[in-house]
């Protein structure tokens, strides 16, 4: 772990300012998202716009295309959360702020979604493995396909999105370790910790909302 932190610090000291801004805004996005703050989406928009340019410039075209998708979802996410907050806001019992309503989808729904995503990942992974020079084609495709879906879940304030990110980020750590991308490994370790925090935070707010609804019905 000490070597990872040293590598990360060295990386920051030599990082081009554009990439540094993109990375810091990416961290701000996930922290703000865990807090349920609408401001996570402006941070995501600027960060993904910068990463779209950065990845395109170094010819990581699939990563550039994925960030272009994230860019569009940042706009949609802001609109969806803003619309949600105006109709389904709920008071956080530990603060004076109004938080956006959080929803939960059934385990059966998620199982069906995961089955479809897994099949899609295998099909695309096969194509990447046989027709491109991609490294770890199946795992890389898995993380990409599930990340696309998990991003949509975030825009809908689905509680379980954080569980998807826990798995996606954990697998990504393995991939980046194998590639020797140590600073990115440190970042994704942070992402895993924030995803865990985000799930617990959203779960508490969701349960609080359910209690309020029950009281309103019985009241």
VENMO-V584516 format. One record per backbone hydrogen bond with DSSP energy under -0.5 kcal/mol. CO is the residue of the C=O (numbers start at 1). NH is the residue of the N-H. Records with the same first field share a line. If there is no record, write none. Layout:
# VENMO-V584516
CO = NH  NH
This chain:
# VENMO-V584516
1 = 5
2 = 6
3 = 7
4 = 8
5 = 9
6 = 10
7 = 11
8 = 12
9 = 13
10 = 14
11 = 14  15
12 = 15
16 = 20
17 = 21
18 = 22
19 = 23
20 = 24
21 = 25
22 = 26
23 = 27
24 = 28
25 = 29
26 = 30
27 = 31
28 = 32
29 = 33
30 = 34
31 = 35
32 = 37
33 = 36
36 = 100
37 = 40
38 = 41
39 = 43
40 = 44
41 = 45
42 = 46
43 = 47
44 = 48
45 = 49
46 = 50
47 = 51
48 = 52
49 = 53
50 = 54
51 = 55
52 = 56
53 = 57
54 = 58
55 = 60
56 = 59
59 = 61
60 = 64
61 = 65
62 = 66
63 = 67
64 = 68
65 = 69
66 = 70
67 = 71
68 = 72
69 = 73
70 = 74
71 = 75
72 = 76
73 = 77
74 = 78
75 = 79
76 = 80
77 = 81
78 = 82
79 = 83
80 = 84
81 = 85
82 = 86
83 = 87
84 = 87  88
85 = 89
90 = 99
91 = 93
92 = 95
97 = 92
99 = 90
103 = 159
106 = 110
107 = 111
108 = 112
109 = 113
110 = 114
111 = 115
112 = 116
113 = 117
114 = 118
115 = 119
116 = 120
117 = 121
118 = 122
119 = 123
120 = 124
121 = 125
122 = 126
123 = 127
124 = 128
125 = 129
126 = 130
127 = 131
128 = 132  134
134 = 137
136 = 140
137 = 141
138 = 142
139 = 143
140 = 144
141 = 145
142 = 146
143 = 147
144 = 148
145 = 149
146 = 150
147 = 151
148 = 152
149 = 153
150 = 154
151 = 155
152 = 156
153 = 158
154 = 157
157 = 103  159
158 = 161
159 = 162
160 = 163  164
161 = 165
162 = 166
163 = 167
164 = 168
165 = 169
166 = 170
167 = 171
168 = 172
169 = 173
170 = 174
171 = 175
172 = 176
173 = 177
174 = 178
175 = 179
176 = 181
177 = 180
180 = 182
181 = 185
182 = 186
183 = 187
184 = 188
185 = 189
186 = 190
187 = 191
188 = 192
189 = 193
190 = 194
191 = 195
192 = 196
193 = 197
194 = 198
195 = 199
196 = 200
197 = 201
198 = 202
199 = 203
200 = 204
201 = 205
202 = 206
203 = 207
204 = 208
205 = 209
206 = 210
207 = 211
208 = 212
209 = 213
210 = 214
211 = 215
212 = 216
213 = 217
214 = 218
215 = 219
